[in-house]
Amino acid sequence: METPDSKNIDYQQGTVSAVDLHDAVRRETPLHPGERGTVGVSVLVISALILIFGGGHLFSTSNGFSSGIYTSSNYVPAPRPSVAGGAEDAEQAAWIDRWMSDGKKVYANCIACHQASGLGITGQFPPLVGSEWVDGGTKRLGAILLHGINGPFKVAGQSYNQLMPAWNTLSDDKIAQVVTYIRREFGSLPEGEDGVITTEMIKAARDEFSGQAGSYTEAQLLGIPADANLSGAKVDLQTGEPLP
Ligand code: HEC
């Protein structure tokens, strides 16, 4: 037979009776099934305001959650190290940087006369800095490098009367590199001119000037229009590939 008392199981192991334990729960008014508790209007309004202003603030200050906000605008990511290492990493450097550093090496041939600074030696060897020949069209430069000059020869209003050797024993690559180097390093190029001479241009110049016997004279070089350029496509400075 069930008596109210028999429900009151006292767990012998514990020190608290289950009835005592549930008394606290029984004190609370239960929610009846189907009935919902109400949330105060003020709580709703405050929550809504937090969402609206918080969301708005996040939207206006997060910059679209772009990772770019942590880097300055002129940041250029370092080239990714390749798994293979060495040789491939060198490939990542911009073509123009390699072309210039190779040109600087070829320029070692010129230092004795034109000096590392490109300023020459007063009265003996003309400067490349401030020279109208370096700043002008590339056709004259191609002719000068391939066949040399026999003075007298005027540079920046100064007269020189020595011998500029011919450099046609150097490869097309090397001549192209050194002319690129002197133009970009010592020249003051017109706006928009990148100063680059390619192997293709020197190759074409070799053919074009192949009829020249011996060094050029000043009169011959002045016969080439000052703004004439060697034929060949412009290249992408990053890749060295011809531009369309
Ligand atoms: C042995 C000395 C000597 C060497 C080496 C030499 N040059 Fe010259 N260069 C001259 C002289 C001298 C002239 C002026 C012409 C003359 O007097 O005959 C000249 C003229 C020039 C000119 C035209 C004038 C000017 O100053 O802009 C250029 C460009 C030039 N040289 C570039 C080079 C380059 C590039 C090299 C190296 C690959 C080189 N030269 C090596 C002696 C030299």
Boltz pocket constraint, residues with backbone or C-beta under 6 A from the ligand:
constraints:
  - pocket:
      binder: B
      contacts: [[A, 106], [A, 107], [A, 109], [A, 110], [A, 111], [A, 112], [A, 113], [A, 114], [A, 124], [A, 125], [A, 126], [A, 127], [A, 128], [A, 131], [A, 132], [A, 133], [A, 134], [A, 141], [A, 144], [A, 149], [A, 150], [A, 151], [A, 152], [A, 153], [A, 155], [A, 160], [A, 161], [A, 162], [A, 163], [A, 164], [A, 165], [A, 167], [A, 178], [A, 179], [A, 182]]
      max_distance: 6.0
